[in-house]
Structures are given as C-alpha cells and as structure tokens.
C-alpha cells in the first residue's frame, strides 16, 4: 500500500512540475480560484498520464 501511495505522490509532483514548465508557453486564460478551467483540466490530465 505504501508503494502505491508513493507512486501516486510522484505522479502528482511530476505532473505539476511538467504543467508549470509548460504553462508559460500556452495561451491559457487566467486561473480563477475554485473554478474548473482549461489549465486545471490540463494539469489533471498530465498528472493522470504520469
């Protein structure tokens, strides 16, 4: 169980790192807190890919 938890944590960290490196080059609208937007969905799918 600990291994799966660490894998999930690593996927989230790597996904967010990739997103923050990539987001500077994308024409996404400004993020508003507590609302689902294109950037949040992109971040989710990158994390899901990892």
mmCIF entry with sequence, helices, sheets and N, C-alpha, C, O atoms, coordinates in Angstrom:
data_MODEL
# 
_entry.id   MODEL 
# 
_entity.id                         1 
_entity.type                       polymer 
_entity.pdbx_number_of_molecules   1 
# 
_entity_poly.entity_id                      1 
_entity_poly.type                           'polypeptide(L)' 
_entity_poly.nstd_linkage                   no 
_entity_poly.nstd_monomer                   no 
_entity_poly.pdbx_seq_one_letter_code       
;(UNK)(UNK)(UNK)(UNK)(UNK)(UNK)(UNK)(UNK)(UNK)(UNK)(UNK)(UNK)(UNK)(UNK)(UNK)(UNK)
(UNK)(UNK)(UNK)(UNK)(UNK)(UNK)(UNK)(UNK)(UNK)(UNK)(UNK)(UNK)(UNK)(UNK)(UNK)(UNK)
(UNK)(UNK)(UNK)(UNK)(UNK)(UNK)(UNK)(UNK)(UNK)(UNK)(UNK)(UNK)(UNK)(UNK)(UNK)(UNK)
(UNK)(UNK)
;
_entity_poly.pdbx_seq_one_letter_code_can   XXXXXXXXXXXXXXXXXXXXXXXXXXXXXXXXXXXXXXXXXXXXXXXXXX 
_entity_poly.pdbx_strand_id                 A 
# 
loop_
_entity_poly_seq.entity_id 
_entity_poly_seq.num 
_entity_poly_seq.mon_id 
_entity_poly_seq.hetero 
1 1  UNK n 
1 2  UNK n 
1 3  UNK n 
1 4  UNK n 
1 5  UNK n 
1 6  UNK n 
1 7  UNK n 
1 8  UNK n 
1 9  UNK n 
1 10 UNK n 
1 11 UNK n 
1 12 UNK n 
1 13 UNK n 
1 14 UNK n 
1 15 UNK n 
1 16 UNK n 
1 17 UNK n 
1 18 UNK n 
1 19 UNK n 
1 20 UNK n 
1 21 UNK n 
1 22 UNK n 
1 23 UNK n 
1 24 UNK n 
1 25 UNK n 
1 26 UNK n 
1 27 UNK n 
1 28 UNK n 
1 29 UNK n 
1 30 UNK n 
1 31 UNK n 
1 32 UNK n 
1 33 UNK n 
1 34 UNK n 
1 35 UNK n 
1 36 UNK n 
1 37 UNK n 
1 38 UNK n 
1 39 UNK n 
1 40 UNK n 
1 41 UNK n 
1 42 UNK n 
1 43 UNK n 
1 44 UNK n 
1 45 UNK n 
1 46 UNK n 
1 47 UNK n 
1 48 UNK n 
1 49 UNK n 
1 50 UNK n 
# 
_struct_asym.id          A 
_struct_asym.entity_id   1 
# 
loop_
_struct_conf.conf_type_id 
_struct_conf.id 
_struct_conf.pdbx_PDB_helix_id 
_struct_conf.beg_label_comp_id 
_struct_conf.beg_label_asym_id 
_struct_conf.beg_label_seq_id 
_struct_conf.pdbx_beg_PDB_ins_code 
_struct_conf.end_label_comp_id 
_struct_conf.end_label_asym_id 
_struct_conf.end_label_seq_id 
_struct_conf.pdbx_end_PDB_ins_code 
_struct_conf.beg_auth_comp_id 
_struct_conf.beg_auth_asym_id 
_struct_conf.beg_auth_seq_id 
_struct_conf.end_auth_comp_id 
_struct_conf.end_auth_asym_id 
_struct_conf.end_auth_seq_id 
_struct_conf.pdbx_PDB_helix_class 
_struct_conf.details 
_struct_conf.pdbx_PDB_helix_length 
HELX_P HELX_P1 AA1 UNK A 2  ? UNK A 22 ? UNK A 2  UNK A 22 1 ? 21 
HELX_P HELX_P2 AA2 UNK A 23 ? UNK A 25 ? UNK A 23 UNK A 25 5 ? 3  
HELX_P HELX_P3 AA3 UNK A 38 ? UNK A 49 ? UNK A 38 UNK A 49 1 ? 12 
# 
_struct_conf_type.id          HELX_P 
_struct_conf_type.criteria    ? 
_struct_conf_type.reference   ? 
# 
loop_
_atom_site.group_PDB 
_atom_site.id 
_atom_site.type_symbol 
_atom_site.label_atom_id 
_atom_site.label_alt_id 
_atom_site.label_comp_id 
_atom_site.label_asym_id 
_atom_site.label_entity_id 
_atom_site.label_seq_id 
_atom_site.pdbx_PDB_ins_code 
_atom_site.Cartn_x 
_atom_site.Cartn_y 
_atom_site.Cartn_z 
_atom_site.occupancy 
_atom_site.B_iso_or_equiv 
_atom_site.pdbx_formal_charge 
_atom_site.auth_seq_id 
_atom_site.auth_comp_id 
_atom_site.auth_asym_id 
_atom_site.auth_atom_id 
_atom_site.pdbx_PDB_model_num 
ATOM 1   N N  . UNK A 1 1  ? 0.821   -1.186 0.000   1.00 0.00 ? 1  UNK A N  1 
ATOM 2   C CA . UNK A 1 1  ? 0.000   0.000  0.000   1.00 0.00 ? 1  UNK A CA 1 
ATOM 3   C C  . UNK A 1 1  ? 0.874   1.262  0.000   1.00 0.00 ? 1  UNK A C  1 
ATOM 4   O O  . UNK A 1 1  ? 0.531   2.254  -0.643  1.00 0.00 ? 1  UNK A O  1 
ATOM 5   N N  . UNK A 1 2  ? 1.984   1.224  0.709   1.00 0.00 ? 2  UNK A N  1 
ATOM 6   C CA . UNK A 1 2  ? 2.889   2.367  0.767   1.00 0.00 ? 2  UNK A CA 1 
ATOM 7   C C  . UNK A 1 2  ? 3.486   2.653  -0.610  1.00 0.00 ? 2  UNK A C  1 
ATOM 8   O O  . UNK A 1 2  ? 3.693   3.812  -0.971  1.00 0.00 ? 2  UNK A O  1 
ATOM 9   N N  . UNK A 1 3  ? 3.760   1.604  -1.374  1.00 0.00 ? 3  UNK A N  1 
ATOM 10  C CA . UNK A 1 3  ? 4.333   1.777  -2.708  1.00 0.00 ? 3  UNK A CA 1 
ATOM 11  C C  . UNK A 1 3  ? 3.344   2.505  -3.622  1.00 0.00 ? 3  UNK A C  1 
ATOM 12  O O  . UNK A 1 3  ? 3.735   3.397  -4.375  1.00 0.00 ? 3  UNK A O  1 
ATOM 13  N N  . UNK A 1 4  ? 2.070   2.126  -3.555  1.00 0.00 ? 4  UNK A N  1 
ATOM 14  C CA . UNK A 1 4  ? 1.059   2.785  -4.390  1.00 0.00 ? 4  UNK A CA 1 
ATOM 15  C C  . UNK A 1 4  ? 0.870   4.240  -3.981  1.00 0.00 ? 4  UNK A C  1 
ATOM 16  O O  . UNK A 1 4  ? 0.651   5.097  -4.837  1.00 0.00 ? 4  UNK A O  1 
ATOM 17  N N  . UNK A 1 5  ? 0.950   4.526  -2.704  1.00 0.00 ? 5  UNK A N  1 
ATOM 18  C CA . UNK A 1 5  ? 0.843   5.897  -2.226  1.00 0.00 ? 5  UNK A CA 1 
ATOM 19  C C  . UNK A 1 5  ? 2.009   6.739  -2.740  1.00 0.00 ? 5  UNK A C  1 
ATOM 20  O O  . UNK A 1 5  ? 1.814   7.874  -3.174  1.00 0.00 ? 5  UNK A O  1 
ATOM 21  N N  . UNK A 1 6  ? 3.210   6.189  -2.691  1.00 0.00 ? 6  UNK A N  1 
ATOM 22  C CA . UNK A 1 6  ? 4.381   6.898  -3.187  1.00 0.00 ? 6  UNK A CA 1 
ATOM 23  C C  . UNK A 1 6  ? 4.319   7.092  -4.705  1.00 0.00 ? 6  UNK A C  1 
ATOM 24  O O  . UNK A 1 6  ? 4.747   8.127  -5.214  1.00 0.00 ? 6  UNK A O  1 
ATOM 25  N N  . UNK A 1 7  ? 3.793   6.110  -5.422  1.00 0.00 ? 7  UNK A N  1 
ATOM 26  C CA . UNK A 1 7  ? 3.632   6.255  -6.870  1.00 0.00 ? 7  UNK A CA 1 
ATOM 27  C C  . UNK A 1 7  ? 2.642   7.362  -7.198  1.00 0.00 ? 7  UNK A C  1 
ATOM 28  O O  . UNK A 1 7  ? 2.872   8.151  -8.114  1.00 0.00 ? 7  UNK A O  1 
ATOM 29  N N  . UNK A 1 8  ? 1.546   7.424  -6.460  1.00 0.00 ? 8  UNK A N  1 
ATOM 30  C CA . UNK A 1 8  ? 0.552   8.475  -6.689  1.00 0.00 ? 8  UNK A CA 1 
ATOM 31  C C  . UNK A 1 8  ? 1.135   9.844  -6.372  1.00 0.00 ? 8  UNK A C  1 
ATOM 32  O O  . UNK A 1 8  ? 0.908   10.801 -7.113  1.00 0.00 ? 8  UNK A O  1 
ATOM 33  N N  . UNK A 1 9  ? 1.884   9.947  -5.278  1.00 0.00 ? 9  UNK A N  1 
ATOM 34  C CA . UNK A 1 9  ? 2.508   11.215 -4.910  1.00 0.00 ? 9  UNK A CA 1 
ATOM 35  C C  . UNK A 1 9  ? 3.520   11.647 -5.968  1.00 0.00 ? 9  UNK A C  1 
ATOM 36  O O  . UNK A 1 9  ? 3.572   12.823 -6.330  1.00 0.00 ? 9  UNK A O  1 
ATOM 37  N N  . UNK A 1 10 ? 4.311   10.722 -6.459  1.00 0.00 ? 10 UNK A N  1 
ATOM 38  C CA . UNK A 1 10 ? 5.289   11.021 -7.502  1.00 0.00 ? 10 UNK A CA 1 
ATOM 39  C C  . UNK A 1 10 ? 4.602   11.477 -8.791  1.00 0.00 ? 10 UNK A C  1 
ATOM 40  O O  . UNK A 1 10 ? 5.081   12.396 -9.455  1.00 0.00 ? 10 UNK A O  1 
ATOM 41  N N  . UNK A 1 11 ? 3.483   10.842 -9.150  1.00 0.00 ? 11 UNK A N  1 
ATOM 42  C CA . UNK A 1 11 ? 2.741   11.244 -10.348 1.00 0.00 ? 11 UNK A CA 1 
ATOM 43  C C  . UNK A 1 11 ? 2.210   12.667 -10.202 1.00 0.00 ? 11 UNK A C  1 
ATOM 44  O O  . UNK A 1 11 ? 2.251   13.441 -11.158 1.00 0.00 ? 11 UNK A O  1 
ATOM 45  N N  . UNK A 1 12 ? 1.719   13.016 -9.034  1.00 0.00 ? 12 UNK A N  1 
ATOM 46  C CA . UNK A 1 12 ? 1.202   14.366 -8.810  1.00 0.00 ? 12 UNK A CA 1 
ATOM 47  C C  . UNK A 1 12 ? 2.321   15.392 -8.869  1.00 0.00 ? 12 UNK A C  1 
ATOM 48  O O  . UNK A 1 12 ? 2.175   16.441 -9.496  1.00 0.00 ? 12 UNK A O  1 
ATOM 49  N N  . UNK A 1 13 ? 3.431   15.092 -8.222  1.00 0.00 ? 13 UNK A N  1 
ATOM 50  C CA . UNK A 1 13 ? 4.556   16.035 -8.207  1.00 0.00 ? 13 UNK A CA 1 
ATOM 51  C C  . UNK A 1 13 ? 5.132   16.213 -9.614  1.00 0.00 ? 13 UNK A C  1 
ATOM 52  O O  . UNK A 1 13 ? 5.357   17.343 -10.049 1.00 0.00 ? 13 UNK A O  1 
ATOM 53  N N  . UNK A 1 14 ? 5.370   15.122 -10.320 1.00 0.00 ? 14 UNK A N  1 
ATOM 54  C CA . UNK A 1 14 ? 5.909   15.221 -11.686 1.00 0.00 ? 14 UNK A CA 1 
ATOM 55  C C  . UNK A 1 14 ? 4.915   15.882 -12.638 1.00 0.00 ? 14 UNK A C  1 
ATOM 56  O O  . UNK A 1 14 ? 5.308   16.669 -13.499 1.00 0.00 ? 14 UNK A O  1 
ATOM 57  N N  . UNK A 1 15 ? 3.646   15.569 -12.488 1.00 0.00 ? 15 UNK A N  1 
ATOM 58  C CA . UNK A 1 15 ? 2.630   16.179 -13.338 1.00 0.00 ? 15 UNK A CA 1 
ATOM 59  C C  . UNK A 1 15 ? 2.548   17.677 -13.125 1.00 0.00 ? 15 UNK A C  1 
ATOM 60  O O  . UNK A 1 15 ? 2.461   18.437 -14.090 1.00 0.00 ? 15 UNK A O  1 
ATOM 61  N N  . UNK A 1 16 ? 2.573   18.112 -11.875 1.00 0.00 ? 16 UNK A N  1 
ATOM 62  C CA . UNK A 1 16 ? 2.523   19.552 -11.599 1.00 0.00 ? 16 UNK A CA 1 
ATOM 63  C C  . UNK A 1 16 ? 3.792   20.253 -12.053 1.00 0.00 ? 16 UNK A C  1 
ATOM 64  O O  . UNK A 1 16 ? 3.731   21.387 -12.530 1.00 0.00 ? 16 UNK A O  1 
ATOM 65  N N  . UNK A 1 17 ? 4.932   19.607 -11.917 1.00 0.00 ? 17 UNK A N  1 
ATOM 66  C CA . UNK A 1 17 ? 6.180   20.184 -12.398 1.00 0.00 ? 17 UNK A CA 1 
ATOM 67  C C  . UNK A 1 17 ? 6.138   20.362 -13.914 1.00 0.00 ? 17 UNK A C  1 
ATOM 68  O O  . UNK A 1 17 ? 6.519   21.415 -14.426 1.00 0.00 ? 17 UNK A O  1 
ATOM 69  N N  . UNK A 1 18 ? 5.681   19.346 -14.625 1.00 0.00 ? 18 UNK A N  1 
ATOM 70  C CA . UNK A 1 18 ? 5.565   19.437 -16.080 1.00 0.00 ? 18 UNK A CA 1 
ATOM 71  C C  . UNK A 1 18 ? 4.564   20.524 -16.473 1.00 0.00 ? 18 UNK A C  1 
ATOM 72  O O  . UNK A 1 18 ? 4.797   21.270 -17.423 1.00 0.00 ? 18 UNK A O  1 
ATOM 73  N N  . UNK A 1 19 ? 3.458   20.612 -15.746 1.00 0.00 ? 19 UNK A N  1 
ATOM 74  C CA . UNK A 1 19 ? 2.451   21.632 -16.044 1.00 0.00 ? 19 UNK A CA 1 
ATOM 75  C C  . UNK A 1 19 ? 3.025   23.036 -15.866 1.00 0.00 ? 19 UNK A C  1 
ATOM 76  O O  . UNK A 1 19 ? 2.837   23.891 -16.732 1.00 0.00 ? 19 UNK A O  1 
ATOM 77  N N  . UNK A 1 20 ? 3.718   23.283 -14.763 1.00 0.00 ? 20 UNK A N  1 
ATOM 78  C CA . UNK A 1 20 ? 4.251   24.621 -14.513 1.00 0.00 ? 20 UNK A CA 1 
ATOM 79  C C  . UNK A 1 20 ? 5.364   24.991 -15.491 1.00 0.00 ? 20 UNK A C  1 
ATOM 80  O O  . UNK A 1 20 ? 5.555   26.173 -15.780 1.00 0.00 ? 20 UNK A O  1 
ATOM 81  N N  . UNK A 1 21 ? 6.093   24.019 -16.000 1.00 0.00 ? 21 UNK A N  1 
ATOM 82  C CA . UNK A 1 21 ? 7.082   24.302 -17.034 1.00 0.00 ? 21 UNK A CA 1 
ATOM 83  C C  . UNK A 1 21 ? 6.421   24.564 -18.386 1.00 0.00 ? 21 UNK A C  1 
ATOM 84  O O  . UNK A 1 21 ? 6.932   25.344 -19.190 1.00 0.00 ? 21 UNK A O  1 
ATOM 85  N N  . UNK A 1 22 ? 5.305   23.921 -18.630 1.00 0.00 ? 22 UNK A N  1 
ATOM 86  C CA . UNK A 1 22 ? 4.613   24.029 -19.912 1.00 0.00 ? 22 UNK A CA 1 
ATOM 87  C C  . UNK A 1 22 ? 3.676   25.232 -19.979 1.00 0.00 ? 22 UNK A C  1 
ATOM 88  O O  . UNK A 1 22 ? 3.490   25.802 -21.054 1.00 0.00 ? 22 UNK A O  1 
ATOM 89  N N  . UNK A 1 23 ? 3.091   25.622 -18.871 1.00 0.00 ? 23 UNK A N  1 
ATOM 90  C CA . UNK A 1 23 ? 2.036   26.645 -18.871 1.00 0.00 ? 23 UNK A CA 1 
ATOM 91  C C  . UNK A 1 23 ? 2.536   28.011 -19.339 1.00 0.00 ? 23 UNK A C  1 
ATOM 92  O O  . UNK A 1 23 ? 1.742   28.801 -19.851 1.00 0.00 ? 23 UNK A O  1 
ATOM 93  N N  . UNK A 1 24 ? 3.801   28.308 -19.184 1.00 0.00 ? 24 UNK A N  1 
ATOM 94  C CA . UNK A 1 24 ? 4.332   29.594 -19.622 1.00 0.00 ? 24 UNK A CA 1 
ATOM 95  C C  . UNK A 1 24 ? 4.279   29.736 -21.145 1.00 0.00 ? 24 UNK A C  1 
ATOM 96  O O  . UNK A 1 24 ? 4.307   30.852 -21.664 1.00 0.00 ? 24 UNK A O  1 
ATOM 97  N N  . UNK A 1 25 ? 4.205   28.628 -21.850 1.00 0.00 ? 25 UNK A N  1 
ATOM 98  C CA . UNK A 1 25 ? 4.218   28.645 -23.312 1.00 0.00 ? 25 UNK A CA 1 
ATOM 99  C C  . UNK A 1 25 ? 2.832   28.448 -23.924 1.00 0.00 ? 25 UNK A C  1 
ATOM 100 O O  . UNK A 1 25 ? 2.703   28.382 -25.146 1.00 0.00 ? 25 UNK A O  1 
ATOM 101 N N  . UNK A 1 26 ? 1.808   28.355 -23.101 1.00 0.00 ? 26 UNK A N  1 
ATOM 102 C CA . UNK A 1 26 ? 0.454   28.121 -23.602 1.00 0.00 ? 26 UNK A CA 1 
ATOM 103 C C  . UNK A 1 26 ? -0.418  29.359 -23.423 1.00 0.00 ? 26 UNK A C  1 
ATOM 104 O O  . UNK A 1 26 ? -0.292  30.062 -22.420 1.00 0.00 ? 26 UNK A O  1 
ATOM 105 N N  . UNK A 1 27 ? -1.289  29.628 -24.369 1.00 0.00 ? 27 UNK A N  1 
ATOM 106 C CA . UNK A 1 27 ? -2.174  30.790 -24.253 1.00 0.00 ? 27 UNK A CA 1 
ATOM 107 C C  . UNK A 1 27 ? -3.439  30.476 -23.445 1.00 0.00 ? 27 UNK A C  1 
ATOM 108 O O  . UNK A 1 27 ? -4.547  30.571 -23.973 1.00 0.00 ? 27 UNK A O  1 
ATOM 109 N N  . UNK A 1 28 ? -3.286  30.111 -22.195 1.00 0.00 ? 28 UNK A N  1 
ATOM 110 C CA . UNK A 1 28 ? -4.435  29.800 -21.352 1.00 0.00 ? 28 UNK A CA 1 
ATOM 111 C C  . UNK A 1 28 ? -4.933  31.066 -20.660 1.00 0.00 ? 28 UNK A C  1 
ATOM 112 O O  . UNK A 1 28 ? -4.137  31.940 -20.316 1.00 0.00 ? 28 UNK A O  1 
ATOM 113 N N  . UNK A 1 29 ? -6.250  31.168 -20.454 1.00 0.00 ? 29 UNK A N  1 
ATOM 114 C CA . UNK A 1 29 ? -6.763  32.329 -19.715 1.00 0.00 ? 29 UNK A CA 1 
ATOM 115 C C  . UNK A 1 29 ? -6.333  32.272 -18.250 1.00 0.00 ? 29 UNK A C  1 
ATOM 116 O O  . UNK A 1 29 ? -5.941  31.217 -17.750 1.00 0.00 ? 29 UNK A O  1 
ATOM 117 N N  . UNK A 1 30 ? -6.410  33.399 -17.577 1.00 0.00 ? 30 UNK A N  1 
ATOM 118 C CA . UNK A 1 30 ? -6.004  33.490 -16.179 1.00 0.00 ? 30 UNK A CA 1 
ATOM 119 C C  . UNK A 1 30 ? -6.902  32.608 -15.305 1.00 0.00 ? 30 UNK A C  1 
ATOM 120 O O  . UNK A 1 30 ? -8.121  32.589 -15.473 1.00 0.00 ? 30 UNK A O  1 
ATOM 121 N N  . UNK A 1 31 ? -6.285  31.884 -14.377 1.00 0.00 ? 31 UNK A N  1 
ATOM 122 C CA . UNK A 1 31 ? -6.999  30.980 -13.490 1.00 0.00 ? 31 UNK A CA 1 
ATOM 123 C C  . UNK A 1 31 ? -7.738  31.754 -12.406 1.00 0.00 ? 31 UNK A C  1 
ATOM 124 O O  . UNK A 1 31 ? -7.198  32.693 -11.820 1.00 0.00 ? 31 UNK A O  1 
ATOM 125 N N  . UNK A 1 32 ? -8.978  31.349 -12.147 1.00 0.00 ? 32 UNK A N  1 
ATOM 126 C CA . UNK A 1 32 ? -9.762  31.911 -11.054 1.00 0.00 ? 32 UNK A CA 1 
ATOM 127 C C  . UNK A 1 32 ? -9.956  30.833 -10.005 1.00 0.00 ? 32 UNK A C  1 
ATOM 128 O O  . UNK A 1 32 ? -10.349 29.716 -10.343 1.00 0.00 ? 32 UNK A O  1 
ATOM 129 N N  . UNK A 1 33 ? -9.688  31.137 -8.732  1.00 0.00 ? 33 UNK A N  1 
ATOM 130 C CA . UNK A 1 33 ? -9.804  30.127 -7.677  1.00 0.00 ? 33 UNK A CA 1 
ATOM 131 C C  . UNK A 1 33 ? -11.207 29.507 -7.598  1.00 0.00 ? 33 UNK A C  1 
ATOM 132 O O  . UNK A 1 33 ? -12.213 30.180 -7.824  1.00 0.00 ? 33 UNK A O  1 
ATOM 133 N N  . UNK A 1 34 ? -11.246 28.241 -7.279  1.00 0.00 ? 34 UNK A N  1 
ATOM 134 C CA . UNK A 1 34 ? -12.475 27.480 -7.045  1.00 0.00 ? 34 UNK A CA 1 
ATOM 135 C C  . UNK A 1 34 ? -13.342 27.334 -8.294  1.00 0.00 ? 34 UNK A C  1 
ATOM 136 O O  . UNK A 1 34 ? -14.553 27.142 -8.186  1.00 0.00 ? 34 UNK A O  1 
ATOM 137 N N  . UNK A 1 35 ? -12.735 27.423 -9.471  1.00 0.00 ? 35 UNK A N  1 
ATOM 138 C CA . UNK A 1 35 ? -13.455 27.203 -10.719 1.00 0.00 ? 35 UNK A CA 1 
ATOM 139 C C  . UNK A 1 35 ? -12.637 26.285 -11.620 1.00 0.00 ? 35 UNK A C  1 
ATOM 140 O O  . UNK A 1 35 ? -11.412 26.385 -11.689 1.00 0.00 ? 35 UNK A O  1 
ATOM 141 N N  . UNK A 1 36 ? -13.334 25.396 -12.303 1.00 0.00 ? 36 UNK A N  1 
ATOM 142 C CA . UNK A 1 36 ? -12.679 24.492 -13.242 1.00 0.00 ? 36 UNK A CA 1 
ATOM 143 C C  . UNK A 1 36 ? -12.422 25.267 -14.536 1.00 0.00 ? 36 UNK A C  1 
ATOM 144 O O  . UNK A 1 36 ? -13.333 25.876 -15.096 1.00 0.00 ? 36 UNK A O  1 
ATOM 145 N N  . UNK A 1 37 ? -11.182 25.237 -14.997 1.00 0.00 ? 37 UNK A N  1 
ATOM 146 C CA . UNK A 1 37 ? -10.834 25.912 -16.237 1.00 0.00 ? 37 UNK A CA 1 
ATOM 147 C C  . UNK A 1 37 ? -9.902  25.022 -17.052 1.00 0.00 ? 37 UNK A C  1 
ATOM 148 O O  . UNK A 1 37 ? -9.586  23.906 -16.640 1.00 0.00 ? 37 UNK A O  1 
ATOM 149 N N  . UNK A 1 38 ? -9.467  25.513 -18.200 1.00 0.00 ? 38 UNK A N  1 
ATOM 150 C CA . UNK A 1 38 ? -8.636  24.717 -19.110 1.00 0.00 ? 38 UNK A CA 1 
ATOM 151 C C  . UNK A 1 38 ? -7.306  24.339 -18.464 1.00 0.00 ? 38 UNK A C  1 
ATOM 152 O O  . UNK A 1 38 ? -6.828  23.222 -18.660 1.00 0.00 ? 38 UNK A O  1 
ATOM 153 N N  . UNK A 1 39 ? -6.705  25.239 -17.707 1.00 0.00 ? 39 UNK A N  1 
ATOM 154 C CA . UNK A 1 39 ? -5.432  24.946 -17.061 1.00 0.00 ? 39 UNK A CA 1 
ATOM 155 C C  . UNK A 1 39 ? -5.547  23.847 -16.020 1.00 0.00 ? 39 UNK A C  1 
ATOM 156 O O  . UNK A 1 39 ? -4.674  22.985 -15.917 1.00 0.00 ? 39 UNK A O  1 
ATOM 157 N N  . UNK A 1 40 ? -6.624  23.879 -15.252 1.00 0.00 ? 40 UNK A N  1 
ATOM 158 C CA . UNK A 1 40 ? -6.838  22.851 -14.235 1.00 0.00 ? 40 UNK A CA 1 
ATOM 159 C C  . UNK A 1 40 ? -7.056  21.487 -14.875 1.00 0.00 ? 40 UNK A C  1 
ATOM 160 O O  . UNK A 1 40 ? -6.543  20.477 -14.392 1.00 0.00 ? 40 UNK A O  1 
ATOM 161 N N  . UNK A 1 41 ? -7.814  21.462 -15.957 1.00 0.00 ? 41 UNK A N  1 
ATOM 162 C CA . UNK A 1 41 ? -8.035  20.197 -16.658 1.00 0.00 ? 41 UNK A CA 1 
ATOM 163 C C  . UNK A 1 41 ? -6.748  19.680 -17.295 1.00 0.00 ? 41 UNK A C  1 
ATOM 164 O O  . UNK A 1 41 ? -6.486  18.477 -17.277 1.00 0.00 ? 41 UNK A O  1 
ATOM 165 N N  . UNK A 1 42 ? -5.953  20.571 -17.849 1.00 0.00 ? 42 UNK A N  1 
ATOM 166 C CA . UNK A 1 42 ? -4.673  20.177 -18.429 1.00 0.00 ? 42 UNK A CA 1 
ATOM 167 C C  . UNK A 1 42 ? -3.757  19.592 -17.351 1.00 0.00 ? 42 UNK A C  1 
ATOM 168 O O  . UNK A 1 42 ? -3.115  18.564 -17.566 1.00 0.00 ? 42 UNK A O  1 
ATOM 169 N N  . UNK A 1 43 ? -3.701  20.243 -16.208 1.00 0.00 ? 43 UNK A N  1 
ATOM 170 C CA . UNK A 1 43 ? -2.898  19.757 -15.088 1.00 0.00 ? 43 UNK A CA 1 
ATOM 171 C C  . UNK A 1 43 ? -3.369  18.365 -14.649 1.00 0.00 ? 43 UNK A C  1 
ATOM 172 O O  . UNK A 1 43 ? -2.551  17.482 -14.391 1.00 0.00 ? 43 UNK A O  1 
ATOM 173 N N  . UNK A 1 44 ? -4.670  18.176 -14.567 1.00 0.00 ? 44 UNK A N  1 
ATOM 174 C CA . UNK A 1 44 ? -5.226  16.882 -14.181 1.00 0.00 ? 44 UNK A CA 1 
ATOM 175 C C  . UNK A 1 44 ? -4.811  15.783 -15.150 1.00 0.00 ? 44 UNK A C  1 
ATOM 176 O O  . UNK A 1 44 ? -4.401  14.702 -14.727 1.00 0.00 ? 44 UNK A O  1 
ATOM 177 N N  . UNK A 1 45 ? -4.916  16.057 -16.451 1.00 0.00 ? 45 UNK A N  1 
ATOM 178 C CA . UNK A 1 45 ? -4.600  15.036 -17.432 1.00 0.00 ? 45 UNK A CA 1 
ATOM 179 C C  . UNK A 1 45 ? -3.096  14.747 -17.520 1.00 0.00 ? 45 UNK A C  1 
ATOM 180 O O  . UNK A 1 45 ? -2.698  13.621 -17.819 1.00 0.00 ? 45 UNK A O  1 
ATOM 181 N N  . UNK A 1 46 ? -2.273  15.744 -17.264 1.00 0.00 ? 46 UNK A N  1 
ATOM 182 C CA . UNK A 1 46 ? -0.828  15.499 -17.218 1.00 0.00 ? 46 UNK A CA 1 
ATOM 183 C C  . UNK A 1 46 ? -0.497  14.595 -16.035 1.00 0.00 ? 46 UNK A C  1 
ATOM 184 O O  . UNK A 1 46 ? 0.271   13.643 -16.176 1.00 0.00 ? 46 UNK A O  1 
ATOM 185 N N  . UNK A 1 47 ? -1.072  14.888 -14.872 1.00 0.00 ? 47 UNK A N  1 
ATOM 186 C CA . UNK A 1 47 ? -0.852  14.047 -13.689 1.00 0.00 ? 47 UNK A CA 1 
ATOM 187 C C  . UNK A 1 47 ? -1.370  12.635 -13.921 1.00 0.00 ? 47 UNK A C  1 
ATOM 188 O O  . UNK A 1 47 ? -0.745  11.658 -13.510 1.00 0.00 ? 47 UNK A O  1 
ATOM 189 N N  . UNK A 1 48 ? -2.512  12.540 -14.579 1.00 0.00 ? 48 UNK A N  1 
ATOM 190 C CA . UNK A 1 48 ? -3.093  11.233 -14.881 1.00 0.00 ? 48 UNK A CA 1 
ATOM 191 C C  . UNK A 1 48 ? -2.171  10.446 -15.811 1.00 0.00 ? 48 UNK A C  1 
ATOM 192 O O  . UNK A 1 48 ? -2.043  9.228  -15.683 1.00 0.00 ? 48 UNK A O  1 
ATOM 193 N N  . UNK A 1 49 ? -1.532  11.147 -16.745 1.00 0.00 ? 49 UNK A N  1 
ATOM 194 C CA . UNK A 1 49 ? -0.600  10.485 -17.662 1.00 0.00 ? 49 UNK A CA 1 
ATOM 195 C C  . UNK A 1 49 ? 0.628   9.929  -16.942 1.00 0.00 ? 49 UNK A C  1 
ATOM 196 O O  . UNK A 1 49 ? 1.126   8.856  -17.285 1.00 0.00 ? 49 UNK A O  1 
ATOM 197 N N  . UNK A 1 50 ? 1.101   10.659 -15.956 1.00 0.00 ? 50 UNK A N  1 
ATOM 198 C CA . UNK A 1 50 ? 2.251   10.163 -15.196 1.00 0.00 ? 50 UNK A CA 1 
ATOM 199 C C  . UNK A 1 50 ? 1.820   9.026  -14.303 1.00 0.00 ? 50 UNK A C  1 
ATOM 200 O O  . UNK A 1 50 ? 2.641   8.466  -13.577 1.00 0.00 ? 50 UNK A O  1 
# 
